[in-house]
Amino acid sequence: MPKLTLLVASALLLAACGSAGPSAPTQSSAAGVAAQPAPPDSPVTLSVWDGSTTIQAPLYIAMDRGYLQEQGIEVQAMPITGAFDAQVPLLATGQLDVGGGSIVPALFNAVGRGLPLRVTAIGALHTPGRSQLIVARKDLVESGQLKSYADLRGKVVGRPTALGIATIAIEKALELGGLTSSDITYLDLPTPDTVVALGNNKVDVAYMTEPFGTQAIEQGVAVKWHEMADLVPNHVAAMWAYGSKLLDEQPEVGRRFMVALMHGMRDYEDAFGKNKGRADVVNILVKHTVIKEPALYEKMQIIAEPASGEFPLDTLQEDYDWLKARGAIQEPAPALSQVVDTRFVQDALQQLGPYQ
């Protein structure tokens, strides 16, 4: 299937925005979903976002280890790269059943317009030692020109987009250094290009996802300066979202998908949090993601995934408020409770039990 483009997605969004005003919250007790029937003999096929990233490790593990099959689900992978914005209209119009990515204003704006999509699980969290990196040019750090946050004055800071968690973290760093955004210069560019920009001295400090942060360090153009958890601890790095099919039409299938997904999350955390079965999980990721070098997984800082069903609504609310204060969330603005639906995670936890 060809890569879906933002142009196509934008056109679909225009077609999907007929209703006005936020719909009623979809949160409910876990029991309401848990009472659904067992997996049918004939499997249900779901269209699921496939970005070939390590964020989707639980999906790939669930596919390869039969957890989805056990739940009576087959996956039709939909190759979609880039920001979550492109998935919003596809979820809203039923062309995509399960999507995900980082939190973006388009998500909140779509829910505010009454479109049927919700955040149903957290995909990754910035936790100490398990978060994405903030790197700096190696020569600036080694020469002593970049020691504290106050030294950001006059620097060029790379970020993938203006409205996102990278900027939230950078603003916190500036505040800690007694600075404001006017004291630095932002350069917005794709993360892979940031490695080159660091090497050409076009960027001084940058937010980096893996494997690009490690690649910049390996090439000798950057060093780890801080990590995101230093500035935005327990903030959401990625999330999973459902469209109308799983929210309203077949919630029992949404429950079963979540059970398989969380089973995959636990295998992932066993591998990278406890070093149990790590080689086997790395082999699965090499098969499905763009990171094809097994040795690189031993060097990267692997982000944490919420195997215990963590849903940090407090920090998610902070990010929502930050976006709204900057005019990125349009009126009618939905409450966070209208965007988040925790029932599927709650039900999966009932079935799987606590993560040990």
C-alpha positions in Angstrom: 0.0 0.0 0.0 1.5 3.4 -0.9 2.3 5.9 1.8 -0.6 8.1 2.6 0.1 11.7 2.2 -0.8 14.8 4.2 -2.5 16.2 1.1 -4.9 13.3 0.9 -5.5 13.4 4.6 -6.3 17.1 4.5 -8.9 16.6 1.8 -10.5 13.9 3.9 -10.6 16.1 6.9 -12.6 18.7 5.1 -15.1 16.1 4.1 -15.3 14.8 7.7 -16.0 18.1 9.5 -19.7 18.4 9.0 -20.8 18.1 12.6 -20.3 20.9 15.1 -19.6 20.9 18.8 -17.9 18.3 21.0 -19.6 15.0 21.4 -20.3 13.5 24.8 -17.4 11.9 26.6 -16.8 8.3 25.8 -15.2 7.3 29.2 -17.1 4.6 31.0 -16.5 1.9 33.6 -14.2 -0.9 32.5 -17.0 -3.4 33.2 -19.1 -2.0 30.3 -16.5 -3.3 27.9 -15.4 -6.4 29.8 -18.8 -7.9 29.4 -18.4 -8.2 25.6 -18.3 -11.7 24.1 -15.2 -13.8 23.5 -13.2 -13.6 20.3 -15.2 -15.0 17.3 -14.2 -17.9 15.2 -13.9 -15.6 12.2 -11.1 -13.0 12.9 -11.9 -9.3 12.6 -9.6 -7.2 10.4 -8.5 -3.8 11.7 -6.6 -1.1 9.7 -3.8 0.0 12.0 -1.2 2.8 11.6 2.2 1.5 10.7 5.0 4.1 11.0 7.9 1.6 11.3 9.1 3.2 14.5 10.1 1.7 17.9 7.1 3.5 19.4 5.0 0.8 17.7 7.0 -2.0 19.2 4.0 -3.4 21.2 2.1 -3.8 18.0 4.9 -5.6 16.2 5.4 -7.9 19.2 1.7 -8.6 19.4 1.7 -9.4 15.7 4.7 -11.7 15.7 3.9 -13.5 19.0 0.3 -14.3 18.1 -1.3 -12.0 20.8 -3.6 -10.4 18.2 -4.5 -13.8 16.7 -5.4 -15.0 20.2 -7.9 -12.1 20.4 -9.4 -12.9 17.0 -7.9 -9.9 15.3 -5.9 -9.6 12.0 -4.1 -6.4 11.2 -4.1 -4.6 7.9 -1.0 -2.3 8.2 -1.5 1.2 6.9 2.0 2.8 6.2 1.7 6.4 7.4 4.7 8.4 8.3 5.0 11.9 9.7 2.9 13.7 12.3 -0.3 12.4 13.7 -2.2 15.2 11.9 -2.4 13.0 8.7 -4.2 10.2 10.6 -6.9 12.4 12.2 -9.3 12.5 9.2 -8.7 8.8 8.4 -9.7 7.8 12.0 -12.7 10.2 11.8 -14.0 8.7 8.5 -13.4 5.0 9.4 -10.6 4.5 7.0 -8.2 3.9 9.9 -9.3 2.0 13.0 -6.2 2.4 15.2 -3.7 5.3 14.9 -1.1 7.0 17.0 1.8 9.4 17.4 2.6 12.5 19.4 -0.1 14.8 20.8 -1.0 17.4 18.2 -3.5 20.3 18.1 -5.4 18.6 15.2 -6.5 15.8 17.6 -8.1 18.3 20.0 -9.6 20.3 17.2 -11.2 17.3 15.6 -12.8 16.2 18.8 -14.0 19.7 19.4 -15.8 19.5 16.0 -17.5 16.3 17.1 -15.4 13.9 15.1 -15.3 10.3 16.5 -11.8 9.6 17.6 -10.2 9.4 21.1 -6.9 8.8 22.8 -7.3 5.3 24.2 -3.8 4.4 25.5 -0.4 6.1 26.2 2.3 4.8 23.9 5.5 6.2 25.5 6.5 8.3 28.4 9.4 10.5 29.2 10.8 8.9 32.4 14.2 9.4 33.9 16.8 7.4 32.0 14.1 6.3 29.5 13.3 9.4 27.6 14.3 11.1 24.3 17.4 13.2 24.2 18.5 16.8 24.1 21.9 16.8 22.5 24.4 19.6 22.0 27.3 20.2 19.7 30.3 18.4 21.1 32.7 21.3 20.7 30.5 23.7 22.6 30.2 21.3 25.6 33.9 20.4 25.6 35.0 24.0 25.4 32.8 25.0 28.4 30.6 27.3 26.4 27.5 25.2 27.2 27.3 24.2 30.8 24.0 25.4 32.2 20.6 26.4 30.8 21.7 30.0 31.0 24.3 29.3 28.4 21.5 28.8 25.8 21.5 32.5 25.3 22.3 33.2 21.6 22.1 29.6 20.6 20.3 28.0 17.7 17.9 25.3 19.0 16.6 22.6 16.7 13.1 21.1 17.0 10.8 19.2 14.6 7.8 21.5 15.0 6.8 24.7 16.9 3.8 23.2 18.6 4.9 20.1 20.5 6.6 18.6 23.4 10.0 19.6 22.2 9.1 23.3 22.5 7.5 22.8 25.9 10.7 21.2 27.2 12.9 24.0 25.7 10.7 26.7 27.2 11.2 25.0 30.6 15.0 25.0 30.1 14.9 28.7 29.2 12.9 29.5 32.3 15.4 27.6 34.5 18.2 29.6 32.9 16.5 32.9 33.4 15.9 33.3 29.7 12.9 33.6 27.3 12.3 32.5 23.7 13.6 35.8 22.5 17.1 34.8 23.8 17.5 31.9 21.3 16.8 31.2 17.7 14.6 28.2 16.8 15.3 26.2 13.7 12.5 23.8 12.7 13.6 20.9 10.6 13.1 17.1 10.4 15.0 15.1 13.0 17.1 13.2 10.4 18.3 16.5 9.0 19.3 17.7 12.5 22.2 15.3 12.5 23.7 17.1 9.5 22.8 20.5 10.9 24.8 19.7 14.1 27.8 18.6 12.0 27.6 21.8 10.0 27.3 24.0 13.1 23.9 25.2 11.9 22.3 24.0 15.1 23.8 24.2 18.6 21.3 22.3 20.7 18.5 20.0 19.5 15.7 17.7 20.6 16.3 14.3 19.1 14.4 11.1 18.8 16.2 7.8 18.5 18.1 6.5 16.6 19.1 9.9 15.4 20.3 11.2 18.8 22.6 8.2 19.1 23.8 8.5 15.5 24.8 12.1 16.1 26.7 11.1 19.2 28.3 8.1 17.3 29.4 10.5 14.5 31.1 12.7 17.0 29.1 15.8 16.2 27.1 15.9 19.4 26.9 14.7 23.0 24.0 14.0 25.3 23.4 17.3 27.1 20.1 16.5 28.9 17.1 14.3 28.4 13.5 15.2 28.1 12.7 13.7 31.5 14.9 16.4 33.1 12.4 19.0 31.9 9.1 17.3 31.2 9.1 14.2 33.5 6.1 11.8 33.0 4.9 13.7 30.0 3.4 11.8 27.1 5.8 11.2 24.2 3.3 9.2 22.1 -0.3 7.8 22.3 -2.7 5.4 20.7 -6.0 6.4 19.3 -9.2 4.7 18.1 -11.7 5.7 15.5 -15.5 5.3 15.5 -15.5 1.5 14.7 -13.8 0.6 17.9 -15.3 3.3 20.1 -18.9 2.9 19.2 -19.6 0.1 16.7 -17.4 -2.7 18.0 -16.0 -1.8 21.4 -15.5 -5.4 22.3 -12.9 -5.6 19.4 -11.3 -2.4 20.8 -11.0 -4.2 24.2 -9.4 -7.3 22.6 -7.0 -5.2 20.6 -5.9 -3.4 23.8 -5.3 -6.6 25.6 -3.0 -7.8 22.8 -1.3 -4.3 22.7 -0.6 -4.2 26.4 0.7 -7.8 26.3 3.2 -6.5 23.7 4.0 -3.5 25.9 4.9 -5.8 28.8 7.2 -7.9 26.6 8.8 -4.6 25.5 9.4 -3.5 29.0 10.6 -6.9 30.0 13.2 -6.6 27.3 14.4 -3.0 27.7 13.4 -2.4 31.4 14.5 -5.7 32.8 16.7 -7.2 30.1 14.6 -10.3 29.8 14.2 -11.7 26.3 15.9 -8.6 24.9 17.5 -10.3 21.9 14.2 -11.8 20.7 12.4 -8.4 20.9 15.3 -6.7 19.1 14.9 -9.2 16.3 11.2 -8.3 16.0 12.0 -4.6 15.9 14.8 -5.1 13.3 12.1 -6.9 11.1 9.5 -4.2 11.4 11.2 -0.8 12.0 13.6 1.4 10.1 16.3 0.6 12.6 17.9 -2.5 11.0 21.2 -2.7 13.0 20.8 -4.9 16.2 23.8 -3.3 17.8 22.2 0.1 17.7 19.6 -1.0 20.2 22.3 -1.6 22.7 23.5 2.0 22.3 20.2 3.9 22.1 18.3 5.3 25.1 15.1 3.3 24.7 12.0 5.3 25.7 9.7 3.9 28.4 6.3 2.4 27.6 3.4 2.2 30.1 3.1 -1.6 30.7 1.2 -0.9 33.9 -1.4 1.1 32.0 -0.2 4.6 33.1 -2.4 7.4 31.9 -0.9 10.6 33.3 -3.8 13.0 32.9 -2.1 15.7 34.9 0.8 16.2 32.6 -1.4 15.7 29.6 -3.6 18.5 30.9 -0.4 20.7 31.2 0.4 20.1 27.5 -3.2 20.7 26.5 -3.2 24.0 28.4 0.1 25.0 26.8 -1.3 24.4 23.3 -4.6 26.2 24.1 -2.7 29.2 25.5 -1.0 29.6 22.2 -4.2 29.5 20.2 -3.5 26.1 18.7 -6.7 24.6 20.0 -9.7 26.2 18.3 -13.2 26.8 19.7 -15.3 25.0 20.6 -12.4 23.6 22.6 -13.2 20.1 24.1 -12.4 19.2 27.7 -9.6 16.7 28.1 -12.1 14.2 29.3 -13.8 14.3 25.9 -10.5 13.5 24.2 -9.4 10.6 26.4 -11.1 7.3 26.8 -9.5 5.1 29.4 -12.0 2.2 29.5 -10.1 0.0 27.2 -6.9 0.2 29.2 -8.8 -0.3 32.4 -10.4 -3.4 31.0 -7.1 -4.8 29.7 -5.6 -4.4 33.2 -8.5 -6.3 34.6 -7.8 -9.2 32.3 -3.9 -9.1 32.4 -3.5 -8.1 36.0 -0.8 -5.8 37.4 2.5 -5.7 35.6 5.2 -7.3 37.8 
